[in-house]
Structures are given as C-alpha cells and as structure tokens.
Amino acid sequence: MQSIRLTALLAAITLLAAPSAQANPIDDCNQSDDAEKQINGCSEFLQLDPFSPYVALAYGRRGEAYMRKGDLAHAIADFDQAVAIDGGQARFYVSRGLAYRDKRDLDRAIADFSKAIELDSKFGEAFINRCVVYEDKGEADLAIADCTAAIAINPKDAVAYNDRGVAREKAGKIEDAIADYSTAIELDAGYRDAYANRAVLYDHKGEKGRAIADYRAALAKNPTPQDRKDLEAALKRLGAAP
C-alpha cells in the first residue's frame, strides 16, 4: 500500500483578510472542510477581485477542492490558471501532478513533480510523489532514488520510508523493504499501511507470528472497508482471529 502525499499543499498560505463585504468568500476559499463551499468562495473571490495578488492562490485552492470532489478536469484547469499566473510556485505543480496521477496520466504527473523539484530542490513532497508515480510505472530504481532523496531532506518522514519500502519490494529487495516499513512504524506507530505492507512480506516469508501481529495491528487502525475485508481474510487464512 502506497501513501502518496495528498495533503492540501496550499493550506499554510491564506488569502489576505478583506473588508467585511468580502470576508465570507475569502473565509470560505481559505477553509478546506467543505469542498463545495470552498469552490463557491474561491469563485466569488475571483469575481470580486480579479486583479488581486492572491488570484493564483485562489485558483490553486479551488483546484484542490475540485480534486477532493473527484472533478479532475476542473482541478487541472484551475491549476493551469495558477501556473500561468505564477509559474514560480512549486506547490502548484505538485498539486497538478497529483491530479494527473489520479487521472493516470503518469508522464505528465512526473513532468510536474520534476518542475517542482527544479524550482525547489528541498521540496520533499515532490520527491515522494514522483517516487510513487515512478513505482506506478514499474521504474523501481528511480522510485527508490526519489524516496531516498525525500528521506535525506527529512529523515523523520514515515511516508517516505513506507513508499521506498514499496519500491524496494517491487525491486525484489525484501529485507530492505521490511527495514523501511519498520522504520516507518518506528516514526509513526499508527501507520496502518506500513503494518499491512510488512505483514504481507512476513506472511510470504513464512514468519506466521510476525505476520499475524502486523495484520492485527493494521486491522486495529481503522482501515477502509475493503482493506478490513482483506486483513480479516489474511488472518483467517493463517488460522488467527482478528
């Protein structure tokens, strides 16, 4: 299980507070709890103040809201606008790369992550997400290199270790993959995917006790309905109760 970084990349930046007449659309555009409200707020802001220095950010925020709704066409169109207005912001390229990845346009996703890295060589999110897309394409060595770069930027990033573990597993480097999953768990004891990934490898190695322990740990951490079904099936096959 990969854990591509899907955080709202623009969340740390807010539109400038406005006079009371514009306060509501700005507040709505800045929040991310309600995607529809955010889309409407950003749209109203763009209509009210089309020459604001925050227009690119508003397009970016609205694009992320469209992504959360699964509307990739509108998301990409908004990220295109953000990039056209301010092509020096690495975050816009990462956001658009994530949309292209969801669309399964992997080459365009890689191009956007690469542009983000060109603009900001310390942008760990871009390396992690490009790592995952390289793994999607079956290019395990490139994936490993990118996740390793992300770890060099932030040695405490559990996601980077987990996703490097996925790439190493695909490359047949099983012990290295287990080591990466274990480090991810050390850094984040609640990391469900890392437990599940390590459980599968222990299972394949015949280390039944360790596999059962990890399957149970993953099951205890609020998996999706399909993941819960798979984890319970694995435990049943091993003769263990959930």
C-alpha positions, 0 to 999 in steps of 0.5 A, a space after each residue: 500500500 502506497 501513501 502518496 502525499 495528498 495533503 492540501 499543499 496550499 493550506 499554510 498560505 491564506 488569502 489576505 483578510 478583506 473588508 467585511 463585504 468580502 470576508 465570507 468568500 475569502 473565509 470560505 476559499 481559505 477553509 478546506 472542510 467543505 469542498 463545495 463551499 470552498 469552490 463557491 468562495 474561491 469563485 466569488 473571490 475571483 469575481 470580486 477581485 480579479 486583479 488581486 495578488 492572491 488570484 493564483 492562490 485562489 485558483 490553486 485552492 479551488 483546484 484542490 477542492 475540485 480534486 477532493 470532489 473527484 472533478 479532475 478536469 476542473 482541478 487541472 484547469 484551475 491549476 493551469 490558471 495558477 501556473 500561468 499566473 505564477 509559474 514560480 510556485 512549486 506547490 502548484 505543480 505538485 498539486 497538478 501532478 497529483 491530479 494527473 496521477 489520479 487521472 493516470 496520466 503518469 508522464 505528465 504527473 512526473 513532468 510536474 513533480 520534476 518542475 517542482 523539484 527544479 524550482 525547489 530542490 528541498 521540496 520533499 513532497 515532490 520527491 515522494 510523489 514522483 517516487 510513487 508515480 515512478 513505482 506506478 510505472 514499474 521504474 523501481 530504481 528511480 522510485 527508490 532514488 526519489 524516496 531516498 532523496 525525500 528521506 535525506 531532506 527529512 529523515 523523520 518522514 514515515 511516508 517516505 520510508 513506507 513508499 521506498 519500502 514499496 519500491 524496494 519490494 517491487 525491486 525484489 529487495 525484501 529485507 530492505 523493504 521490511 527495514 523501511 516499513 519498520 522504520 516507518 512504524 518506528 516514526 509513526 506507530 499508527 501507520 496502518 499501511 506500513 503494518 499491512 505492507 510488512 505483514 504481507 512480506 512476513 506472511 510470504 516469508 513464512 514468519 506466521 507470528 510476525 505476520 499475524 501481529 502486523 495484520 492485527 495491528 493494521 486491522 486495529 487502525 481503522 482501515 477502509 472497508 475493503 482493506 478490513 475485508 482483506 486483513 480479516 481474510 489474511 488472518 483467517 487464512 493463517 488460522 488467527 482471529 482478528 
